[in-house]
Each structure stands twice: as C-alpha cells, then as structure tokens.
Amino acid sequence: MNIFPFILTAFFFVVILIIAGWGLRRTSDVHDFFLGGRTLGAWFLAFSYGTAYFSAVIFVGFAGKFGWQFGLSSLWVGIGNALIGSGLAWIVLGRRTRRMTHNLDVKTMPEFFAARYETNGMKIITALIIFIFLTPYSASVFTGLSYLFEIVFERRFSFTFVLTVISIFSFIYVTCGGYKAIARIDFVQGLIMLIGSVLMVYVVVKNSGGISAVSELSTKLTERTLSGEIKSSAWYILPSVVFMTSIGVWGLPQMVHKYYAIRDEKEIVRGALITTIFALVIGCAAYFTGAMTHLMTAEKIPRTSSGGVNFDQLVPDLVATHLPQALLAVILLLVLSASLSTLSSLVLVSSSAITIDLYKGYMNPNVSKRAELLLMRLLCGVFILISYLIALFKPAWIVSLMSISWGAVAGSFLAPYLYGLFWKRATKLGAYAGMWSGLFVSNGLYWYWFFTESPADAGARAPLAASIAMIIPLAVVPLVSLVTSPPKDETIKKAFKEK
C-alpha cells in the first residue's frame, strides 16, 4: 500500500491545526470569531468565498451527474459560477452589503433583516431556516468527502470511520480558530485546490488520449443517449442548474457573510477579480473531469442497487483508477480543502443564527462576551454532530440534498435581501411574503414530484424547484410592498446613509 496519501494528509491536518491554534489566541469575542474583526483583505476573503463556494458535492455529485448527462455543455455551470456567482456578485453586493451592515451595526443575515425591516420576528424565522436547511447541505458535504476518502485509501477504512474522523477534525479546527484563522486556512486550501485542479485536468486529458480524444466526448454522449444508457434530459435542467448555483449564492448567508468582513471598500474590485479567476479554474476543472468519465469509464460504469448509473461514484472512481498515487493524494487534499472550507462557513453561519440571533437576541441580551463565545463554539459542535448523524445514513442523492438546501435558503432570502439593499420602498410585509413564498415553493415542488412521480424524478428536478423558488419572490416582494405601509424614514436614512 502506498503511504504517500497518508503522509500528505497527516501533514495537511497538522498545518491546519497550527493555524487554528494561532487563531485561538487571537479570538476574544464573537465579533472576532464570526467576522475576524472586519479586518480581512481581498486575497483572504476572495479565497474564503471561492473555497466556501465549492465543496466535495461539486466534485463528487454535481460534476459526475451533469458531466455525464451533458458532456462539455456542463462547463456552462462552471462559467456561470465564475462570472455571475462570483465576480458579478462581488461587484453588485459587496460594497452595499458592507456599508449597510456597518450602518445598521449588524453581524448576521437575521440581524440584517430584523434591522432593515423593523421586525424581530423575521430574525427568529431566518435563524431557524438557516439552521434547519443548512444542516442537510453540510451532511451532503460530509457524505461526498467520505466517499472519496474511502476510495483513495483503498477501502481500508470504513465509511463510518472516515466520517467520524473528518467530523472530529472539523469540530476542532472550526471551534478553535474562528474566522481569523479560517480565512487563512481557506487561503492555504485555495492554493491546494488551484494546483490540484490544474494537475487533475492535465493528467485526465493525457490519460484519455490527449486533446484529440476530447472531441470524442460528444460522439460518446450521443451513443449512450441513443442506446438508452443516458435518459434524455429536459431542456430546462442545465439552465436551472446554472441559475441555481450562480444566482443562489447571492442569497446564501454563508456567502454573504464574506462581504461583512471586508476591511474596506477598496478591496472589493480586487476581490471580485481574484474570486472570478479562482471559480473559473475550479468550476471548469470539475465539470470537465465529470464529462471525461465518458471516455474513462467505458469498461466499468458504477451502478446503484437498482441498476442505474451511480453518479456520486463516477468522478471518485475515475481519479482512483487513472491518476497516479502522488497526484491522487493531491486530489484528495483538493476535495478535502474544498469541503472543510465549505463546512466551516456553514458551521459558523448556523451556530451564529442560534447564538447571536436567538439566544442573545431574545433569551439573554446581557450575556457576557465570554459566555456568548463559549455558546457559539458549543453550537458549532452541535451542528457538526447533527450533520454527521444525517450523513451516516449515506443519502443516495447528495445533489438533491444540496439543491433542496439551496432552494429553501436562497429562495427564502434572495429577494428580501436584494430589495432590502437597493430599494428603499421594500416593506416588512413584502419581505415576509417573499420569504414564505420562496420557502413554500422550493419545498412544495420537490415533495410534490417526490410523491406523485418518483424520488429520482424529484431529485432530477430539484434545481428547477430551487430556481423557481428564487424567481417568484422577486415579483412577490415589490407587489406586496407597493400596497403596504412604507418603512419608517429614520430606518431608511440610517440604512442607506452614505459615507
């Protein structure tokens, strides 16, 4: 057995723990723990944004599923993630979010909604949505990462053992370091992701027969579609995936959180450029590798128990079979880095929803800084534990889990957040209507398809349900706002105050 992956992974864990220990000594309160003291520059935040964007789900689930179904056309997902979900998001949202959260003196998305729309009730609802629906997203990340570990280490360790180790490590490094350390860890992890992605594409192309072999992809895809190996996908599936993954991040609290921590507005344009390039490399590398499974799994296509293609196993099997051991260890670190950074963002946002928005906001407003920080660290552990327990069941469709989470959270928050930032006439009732409509549409459509058709059909259409759930509230919020009482002048003046 090659021990190189063990050595490299152990070294990676040691480096991360050293940085986490550094952060522990520099974290004195929740402001430091959650926002890094709002002192972070473009490079740290851009890499933190990019690494939070991409996790094991994109490499194990999305790249395998959509790369297999759509071939090189799936690259549009990566391009959309880079140009719309990263660059444009930073340009449109970065400056206004930073300025308004400073004006309103808020640290979290629930606090923002409560202050902007003059209702503490929205803080409770938002905090609960975050905690409830980001948990399965976190579980999907744990599941995808554990699959890959199992394969790379040649199944010498069980899925449960790998999942347990990763969960314990995640707890230690997130609860110790806080965001000051996490942002620096994300930078290291981002460099690993960039290097690993470029090397992975190079080796995959080389081992498949070179550039000329890539032209065979469309032919192979057509052959498998005609033979019935690939079921014809509805025209709306790929556009809905692009929309969900590129626009959805505009309303996800773990992504918006990055704008809160920007040191100053001069960093925003630089951050937009850095994160766009980062996302373009990672996203396109992932979906390109997923498409290449057509050329590199000809003899052995992984199957589910029902006989269908196991999309979650396509990319892990490809890298385990065709990549040399040294590069396989790097790819393992690539996916590990992507997953840990995403998990840290999810854990921070979810624990803050309970600690800052519910406990301090309602139960104990006078809680000491030390007790508040301790509670947030404990809740990080609770969130990881719940995600761990869900992942133990090995949910078969991790793409569906992520889509449901994105649909519920982005569908609920995107419209109230955008209108709250840019439209002074947006009202409390308009925001409530947009939030509830997004939540009900995303879940209603998915479960309707689940029970009336089949779980597989519901999973295939989950990105469509998420996309519809984001679009409808964009019409609901202004319609309701225009027929309800406008917000108070003093609230609007404070929120929209310029420098």
Legacy VTK file of the C-alpha trace (Angstrom):
# vtk DataFile Version 3.0
C-alpha trace
ASCII
DATASET POLYDATA
POINTS 499 float
0.000 0.000 0.000
1.282 3.470 -0.923
1.698 5.532 2.248
2.167 8.867 0.449
-1.530 9.854 0.746
-1.352 9.154 4.488
1.761 11.293 4.957
0.449 14.201 2.880
-2.954 14.142 4.586
-1.384 13.990 8.050
0.890 16.938 7.193
-2.132 18.882 5.941
-4.013 18.228 9.197
-1.039 19.374 11.266
-0.692 22.651 9.326
-4.419 23.379 9.694
-4.323 22.714 13.433
-1.310 25.026 13.856
-3.182 27.858 12.125
-6.286 27.098 14.202
-4.176 27.327 17.372
-2.860 30.699 16.186
-6.448 31.860 15.735
-7.472 30.624 19.183
-5.055 33.047 20.825
-6.419 35.944 18.752
-10.133 35.379 19.265
-11.586 37.114 22.301
-15.257 37.566 21.417
-17.959 36.663 18.882
-17.035 39.664 16.718
-13.568 38.169 16.229
-14.864 34.614 15.979
-17.541 35.316 13.358
-16.192 38.288 11.361
-12.465 38.240 12.020
-12.787 41.751 13.443
-13.735 43.039 9.937
-10.013 43.363 9.170
-9.557 40.936 6.266
-8.288 41.931 2.837
-9.208 40.919 -0.703
-6.958 37.885 -1.067
-8.103 36.184 2.126
-11.777 36.930 1.563
-11.765 36.070 -2.151
-10.197 32.686 -1.441
-12.540 32.192 1.501
-15.501 32.931 -0.792
-14.245 30.606 -3.510
-13.432 27.716 -1.202
-16.822 28.058 0.514
-18.498 28.016 -2.913
-17.035 24.662 -3.988
-17.069 21.519 -1.860
-16.982 17.745 -2.260
-20.526 17.987 -3.642
-19.377 19.692 -6.843
-16.603 17.150 -7.475
-18.409 14.022 -6.310
-22.051 14.831 -7.076
-22.585 17.719 -9.494
-19.573 17.092 -11.747
-20.361 13.401 -12.045
-24.092 13.789 -12.624
-24.150 16.741 -15.007
-20.821 15.995 -16.685
-22.199 12.528 -17.513
-25.581 13.839 -18.691
-24.462 16.886 -20.674
-20.809 16.347 -21.537
-18.807 19.515 -22.196
-22.028 21.581 -22.115
-21.823 21.215 -18.324
-18.913 23.698 -18.452
-21.570 26.414 -18.641
-22.236 25.733 -14.980
-18.625 26.488 -14.070
-18.570 29.586 -16.287
-21.815 30.870 -14.748
-20.484 30.243 -11.240
-17.382 32.296 -12.044
-18.898 35.246 -13.916
-22.275 35.567 -12.136
-21.934 33.749 -8.831
-18.503 35.195 -8.068
-17.411 38.301 -9.998
-20.787 39.962 -10.552
-21.951 39.055 -7.042
-18.965 40.838 -5.510
-19.433 43.937 -7.680
-23.185 44.219 -7.064
-23.421 43.113 -3.438
-20.038 43.695 -1.816
-19.957 47.458 -1.299
-23.643 47.891 -0.450
-23.654 44.948 1.972
-20.573 46.131 3.823
-21.842 49.700 4.077
-25.383 48.834 5.161
-24.312 46.260 7.757
-21.997 48.900 9.227
-24.800 51.476 9.230
-27.211 49.111 10.959
-24.499 47.623 13.207
-25.393 44.005 12.380
-23.243 40.876 12.103
-25.603 38.275 10.612
-28.262 37.991 7.932
-31.072 37.517 10.512
-29.895 40.702 12.262
-29.862 42.498 8.921
-33.456 41.502 8.148
-34.605 42.488 11.655
-32.959 45.924 11.464
-33.772 46.715 7.834
-37.416 45.609 8.018
-38.059 46.698 11.616
-39.222 43.293 12.845
-37.571 40.967 15.323
-39.905 38.175 14.243
-38.017 37.908 10.972
-34.834 37.285 12.945
-36.335 34.151 14.502
-37.700 32.803 11.219
-34.458 33.460 9.355
-32.312 31.868 12.063
-34.466 28.723 12.074
-34.410 28.427 8.269
-30.624 28.702 8.315
-30.128 26.059 10.976
-32.711 23.617 9.612
-31.855 23.750 5.917
-28.092 24.190 6.016
-27.752 21.021 8.084
-28.549 18.633 5.169
-26.223 20.692 2.960
-23.445 20.114 5.476
-24.349 16.415 5.607
-24.060 16.197 1.817
-20.537 17.654 2.038
-19.565 15.099 4.700
-21.011 12.281 2.576
-19.188 13.236 -0.624
-15.894 13.706 1.168
-16.150 10.361 2.971
-16.878 8.575 -0.335
-13.645 9.894 -1.807
-11.559 9.089 1.283
-12.881 5.550 1.235
-11.772 5.056 -2.380
-8.389 6.809 -2.139
-7.380 4.739 0.871
-8.481 1.602 -0.999
-11.391 0.920 1.393
-9.008 0.092 4.241
-11.165 2.325 6.416
-14.923 2.126 6.632
-17.196 4.992 5.601
-18.242 5.444 9.237
-14.659 5.637 10.482
-13.674 8.201 7.851
-16.809 10.255 8.509
-16.124 10.236 12.251
-12.506 11.360 11.870
-13.421 14.174 9.484
-16.232 15.349 11.766
-13.974 15.445 14.836
-11.265 17.303 12.928
-13.826 19.797 11.593
-15.059 20.453 15.121
-11.558 21.094 16.450
-10.387 23.442 13.739
-13.609 25.456 13.420
-14.258 25.931 17.138
-10.657 26.786 17.968
-9.714 29.133 15.175
-12.720 31.296 14.441
-12.894 33.293 11.217
-9.465 34.938 11.577
-7.882 31.508 11.373
-10.448 30.042 8.972
-9.802 32.777 6.378
-6.093 31.999 6.461
-6.749 28.277 6.325
-9.057 28.901 3.362
-6.191 30.685 1.597
-3.927 27.645 2.015
-6.753 25.341 0.967
-7.493 27.541 -2.048
-3.926 27.231 -3.289
-4.174 23.450 -2.961
-7.455 23.480 -4.896
-5.964 25.530 -7.738
-2.870 23.362 -8.066
-4.858 20.134 -7.755
-7.466 21.185 -10.325
-4.903 22.111 -12.972
-2.947 18.882 -12.423
-6.134 16.808 -12.483
-7.228 18.215 -15.857
-3.745 17.746 -17.303
-3.490 14.100 -16.262
-7.073 13.250 -17.229
-6.556 14.666 -20.730
-3.199 12.926 -21.074
-4.513 9.535 -19.906
-7.611 9.723 -22.087
-5.568 10.078 -25.268
-4.736 13.761 -25.449
-6.603 16.767 -26.804
-7.812 14.846 -29.834
-9.701 12.432 -27.576
-11.760 15.262 -26.111
-13.518 15.599 -29.456
-14.904 12.086 -28.903
-16.974 13.283 -25.941
-19.959 14.473 -27.953
-19.955 11.269 -30.013
-19.825 9.112 -26.887
-22.604 11.129 -25.255
-24.803 10.733 -28.348
-24.150 6.983 -28.493
-25.117 6.483 -24.854
-28.217 8.648 -25.229
-29.404 6.694 -28.255
-28.719 3.369 -26.538
-30.792 4.400 -23.526
-27.754 4.460 -21.202
-28.480 8.158 -20.665
-32.082 9.239 -20.414
-32.841 12.353 -22.419
-32.865 15.299 -20.020
-35.464 18.025 -20.280
-34.199 21.235 -21.888
-34.609 23.190 -18.650
-32.371 21.029 -16.433
-28.981 22.516 -17.391
-30.177 26.183 -17.374
-31.790 25.615 -13.977
-28.524 24.198 -12.600
-26.628 27.238 -13.919
-29.226 29.595 -12.424
-29.441 27.821 -9.067
-25.697 27.587 -8.496
-24.849 31.047 -9.899
-27.703 33.222 -8.590
-28.477 31.160 -5.492
-25.205 32.143 -3.803
-26.388 35.780 -3.862
-28.842 34.857 -1.104
-26.906 32.243 0.881
-25.864 33.556 4.315
-22.536 31.683 4.347
-21.544 33.540 1.153
-22.964 36.942 2.093
-21.033 36.648 5.353
-17.802 37.264 3.415
-18.868 40.803 2.472
-19.449 41.682 6.122
-15.797 41.041 6.947
-14.212 43.183 4.175
-11.600 45.543 5.594
-12.548 48.461 3.329
-14.409 49.099 0.080
-11.195 49.437 -1.939
-10.745 45.678 -1.627
-13.985 44.814 -3.429
-12.916 45.145 -7.089
-9.708 43.266 -6.406
-11.644 40.585 -4.540
-14.094 40.270 -7.444
-11.264 39.655 -9.920
-9.496 37.119 -7.715
-12.604 35.114 -6.886
-13.725 35.092 -10.552
-10.448 33.580 -11.714
-10.486 31.119 -8.830
-14.052 29.984 -9.568
-13.375 29.707 -13.305
-10.458 27.343 -12.738
-12.151 25.192 -10.093
-15.614 25.062 -11.654
-14.479 24.293 -15.185
-11.945 21.720 -13.976
-14.635 19.887 -12.004
-17.233 19.733 -14.789
-14.623 18.932 -17.436
-13.489 15.965 -15.347
-17.111 14.889 -14.946
-17.570 14.970 -18.722
-14.415 12.927 -19.242
-15.955 9.999 -17.360
-17.495 9.060 -20.730
-14.054 8.251 -22.065
-12.533 6.756 -18.926
-15.264 4.507 -17.519
-16.067 2.559 -20.686
-15.364 -0.833 -19.139
-16.728 -0.294 -15.654
-19.580 2.114 -15.064
-20.501 2.299 -11.347
-24.069 1.218 -10.685
-26.641 1.749 -7.973
-28.525 -1.167 -6.419
-31.368 -0.546 -8.897
-29.005 -0.786 -11.873
-28.778 2.901 -12.755
-25.557 4.883 -13.096
-24.144 5.854 -9.708
-23.319 9.500 -10.398
-21.726 10.002 -6.982
-19.121 7.327 -7.776
-18.183 8.402 -11.323
-15.520 11.002 -10.516
-14.075 9.209 -7.440
-13.702 6.020 -9.499
-12.105 7.950 -12.361
-9.452 9.621 -10.213
-8.774 6.446 -8.213
-8.330 4.362 -11.384
-6.480 6.698 -13.723
-4.453 9.091 -11.578
-1.016 8.215 -10.148
-0.813 7.795 -6.385
1.089 11.035 -5.830
-1.500 13.081 -7.718
-4.325 11.109 -6.145
-3.130 12.346 -2.759
-3.168 15.930 -4.061
-6.711 15.478 -5.414
-7.752 14.116 -2.039
-6.413 17.287 -0.434
-8.181 19.331 -3.124
-11.584 17.869 -2.232
-10.752 17.882 1.485
-9.824 21.565 1.286
-12.959 22.441 -0.644
-15.142 20.546 1.796
-13.601 21.785 5.027
-13.816 25.403 3.912
-17.471 24.966 2.942
-18.193 23.204 6.221
-16.523 25.933 8.250
-18.688 28.579 6.553
-21.855 26.553 7.110
-20.989 25.851 10.738
-20.182 29.486 11.531
-23.361 30.822 9.961
-25.595 28.176 11.515
-24.177 28.493 15.024
-24.404 32.286 14.823
-28.090 32.005 13.923
-28.795 30.373 17.288
-26.212 32.179 19.442
-26.460 35.754 18.174
-29.934 35.891 16.689
-31.964 33.705 19.049
-30.156 33.335 22.364
-28.633 36.793 22.697
-31.386 38.429 20.667
-34.256 37.097 22.806
-33.338 34.901 25.738
-30.377 36.710 27.269
-29.493 40.094 25.721
-26.995 40.798 28.501
-24.967 37.613 28.063
-21.255 38.174 28.646
-18.832 38.116 25.725
-17.094 35.051 27.152
-20.340 33.091 27.600
-21.547 34.113 24.132
-18.309 32.894 22.549
-18.455 29.613 24.501
-22.045 29.003 23.425
-21.218 29.664 19.782
-18.376 27.152 19.936
-20.634 24.555 21.545
-23.292 25.087 18.896
-20.671 24.598 16.191
-20.237 21.147 17.686
-23.986 20.518 17.777
-24.350 21.476 14.109
-21.479 19.176 13.106
-22.956 16.333 15.183
-26.382 16.617 13.536
-24.792 16.738 10.071
-22.686 13.711 10.981
-25.750 11.709 12.019
-27.566 12.556 8.770
-24.502 11.596 6.720
-24.319 8.208 8.477
-27.436 7.210 6.555
-25.475 7.702 3.297
-28.166 9.676 1.467
-28.085 8.389 -2.108
-28.616 11.697 -3.893
-26.239 14.262 -2.448
-27.009 16.537 -5.421
-30.663 16.542 -4.335
-29.734 17.330 -0.731
-27.714 20.343 -1.829
-30.410 21.508 -4.248
-33.120 21.282 -1.571
-30.964 23.277 0.841
-30.088 25.934 -1.717
-33.698 26.171 -2.879
-35.065 26.649 0.620
-32.433 29.102 1.856
-31.793 31.136 -1.305
-35.497 31.040 -2.216
-36.354 32.484 1.196
-33.598 35.103 1.437
-32.581 36.249 -2.048
-35.443 38.656 -2.827
-35.783 40.203 0.681
-32.015 40.659 0.784
-31.674 42.269 -2.662
-34.649 44.597 -2.251
-33.532 45.436 1.274
-30.161 46.542 -0.069
-31.276 48.524 -3.098
-34.944 49.543 -2.786
-35.995 51.945 -0.044
-39.685 51.156 -0.552
-39.296 47.442 0.333
-41.514 46.762 3.359
-41.737 44.324 6.226
-44.808 42.578 4.839
-43.245 42.438 1.375
-40.165 40.762 2.828
-42.271 38.289 4.809
-44.319 37.438 1.702
-41.179 36.909 -0.363
-39.570 34.757 2.317
-42.570 32.471 2.823
-43.309 32.152 -0.898
-39.737 31.061 -1.623
-39.731 28.540 1.209
-43.083 27.004 0.281
-42.389 26.864 -3.459
-38.992 25.170 -3.091
-40.234 22.505 -0.707
-43.711 22.183 -2.219
-42.480 21.473 -5.740
-39.835 18.996 -4.640
-42.131 16.950 -2.408
-44.955 17.100 -4.951
-42.692 15.467 -7.540
-41.331 13.100 -4.895
-44.758 11.650 -4.038
-46.544 11.947 -7.391
-43.757 10.747 -9.649
-40.629 9.241 -8.066
-37.703 10.179 -5.802
-35.400 10.049 -8.840
-37.586 12.472 -10.817
-37.823 14.781 -7.812
-34.040 14.700 -7.470
-33.551 15.478 -11.166
-35.905 18.446 -10.921
-34.613 19.771 -7.595
-32.522 22.505 -9.318
-35.632 23.596 -11.222
-37.640 23.805 -7.978
-34.826 25.852 -6.416
-34.686 28.218 -9.404
-38.450 28.813 -9.426
-38.319 29.412 -5.667
-35.755 32.191 -6.232
-37.641 33.850 -9.098
-41.178 34.037 -7.659
-40.248 36.098 -4.563
-38.563 38.662 -6.839
-42.086 39.523 -8.043
-43.843 38.961 -4.709
-41.741 41.375 -2.626
-42.382 44.519 -4.756
-46.055 43.681 -5.351
-46.777 43.380 -1.629
-44.506 46.283 -0.712
-46.338 48.679 -3.012
-49.682 48.052 -1.292
-48.401 48.106 2.302
-47.136 50.854 4.579
-43.591 52.024 3.784
-40.812 51.646 6.372
-40.013 54.464 8.777
-37.981 57.369 7.409
-35.402 57.143 10.189
-34.768 53.444 9.456
-34.261 54.140 5.738
-31.998 57.119 6.395
-29.840 55.071 8.750
-29.669 52.031 6.449
-28.909 53.957 3.245
-26.611 56.536 4.804
-23.575 57.250 2.661
-20.113 57.985 3.997
LINES 1 500
499 0 1 2 3 4 5 6 7 8 9 10 11 12 13 14 15 16 17 18 19 20 21 22 23 24 25 26 27 28 29 30 31 32 33 34 35 36 37 38 39 40 41 42 43 44 45 46 47 48 49 50 51 52 53 54 55 56 57 58 59 60 61 62 63 64 65 66 67 68 69 70 71 72 73 74 75 76 77 78 79 80 81 82 83 84 85 86 87 88 89 90 91 92 93 94 95 96 97 98 99 100 101 102 103 104 105 106 107 108 109 110 111 112 113 114 115 116 117 118 119 120 121 122 123 124 125 126 127 128 129 130 131 132 133 134 135 136 137 138 139 140 141 142 143 144 145 146 147 148 149 150 151 152 153 154 155 156 157 158 159 160 161 162 163 164 165 166 167 168 169 170 171 172 173 174 175 176 177 178 179 180 181 182 183 184 185 186 187 188 189 190 191 192 193 194 195 196 197 198 199 200 201 202 203 204 205 206 207 208 209 210 211 212 213 214 215 216 217 218 219 220 221 222 223 224 225 226 227 228 229 230 231 232 233 234 235 236 237 238 239 240 241 242 243 244 245 246 247 248 249 250 251 252 253 254 255 256 257 258 259 260 261 262 263 264 265 266 267 268 269 270 271 272 273 274 275 276 277 278 279 280 281 282 283 284 285 286 287 288 289 290 291 292 293 294 295 296 297 298 299 300 301 302 303 304 305 306 307 308 309 310 311 312 313 314 315 316 317 318 319 320 321 322 323 324 325 326 327 328 329 330 331 332 333 334 335 336 337 338 339 340 341 342 343 344 345 346 347 348 349 350 351 352 353 354 355 356 357 358 359 360 361 362 363 364 365 366 367 368 369 370 371 372 373 374 375 376 377 378 379 380 381 382 383 384 385 386 387 388 389 390 391 392 393 394 395 396 397 398 399 400 401 402 403 404 405 406 407 408 409 410 411 412 413 414 415 416 417 418 419 420 421 422 423 424 425 426 427 428 429 430 431 432 433 434 435 436 437 438 439 440 441 442 443 444 445 446 447 448 449 450 451 452 453 454 455 456 457 458 459 460 461 462 463 464 465 466 467 468 469 470 471 472 473 474 475 476 477 478 479 480 481 482 483 484 485 486 487 488 489 490 491 492 493 494 495 496 497 498
